[in-house]
Amino acid sequence: MEPHEWQSSPGVLGQNQIIIDVVHVYGSWNAGMVWVYAHLVECSTPSADCTGPWCQELLVDADRLLDAAAR
């Protein structure tokens, strides 16, 4: 996802491009956005110390998420 397609909290735009593995999606009061529980791509490396069910909670552009899911 490009920086303008996600936020770490409402109004705080992403600062870099990220690749996420979505765990769960739920609604948001922000028009066109949804909350996502996810892992970063780095979590899948052998040296990763990520044992939780998810490691990131992000506000994501809903249309972009749908486009990515359709691929």
N, C-alpha and C positions, 0 to 999 in steps of 0.2 A: 504494500500500500504506500502511496506517495504521502508526503507530509500533510498536504491539504485534505487528505481523505480520512484522517483519524485525529482524535484528540485524547490526551491523557486524562482530562477532566473537562467539563463544559467550558468552552472558551479558550482552552489551552491547546493550541494547534501542535500537531506532531512536528518534531524538529528534523526527522530523517526518514528515509524509506525503510519500511519494515516488511518482513514476511512472517505471517502468523498462521498458526494451525488452530482453527476455531473449535472450541469445546462446547460453548453454549451461547445462544443469542437471545436477548430479551429486549423489551420495548424501552422507549425513551420519550420524554416529553419534548425533546429537541426535534423539530420537524426535519424529516429526511435522514435522521441518525438512529442507530440502534446501539445498545450496549453489547459488548462481546467479552466473554471469558475466553482466553486464548493462551497458547504457548507461543513463544518466539521460536523461529527456526533453530536458534542456538540450543534450545532445549533438547534437540534430537541428537546432539553430538555425544560421543561416549564419555567425554569429560564433564558433561553438564551435571550440575547439582540441583536438578529440578525434580522434586519428588511429589509435588502437590498436584491436585486435579487440574489446576490452571495456575499461571504465574502472572498474567496481565489482565487487567480489566480496562477496556478501551471503548471510547465512543467512536463509532465507525459510520461512514457514509453508507446508507442502506443500499443505494443503487449500485455502488461499487462492490459491495459485498455480494449482491445478487449476480452481478456480472462475473465475478470470480467463481462463484458456485456453479454457474452454468458451463464453465469450461471443463 
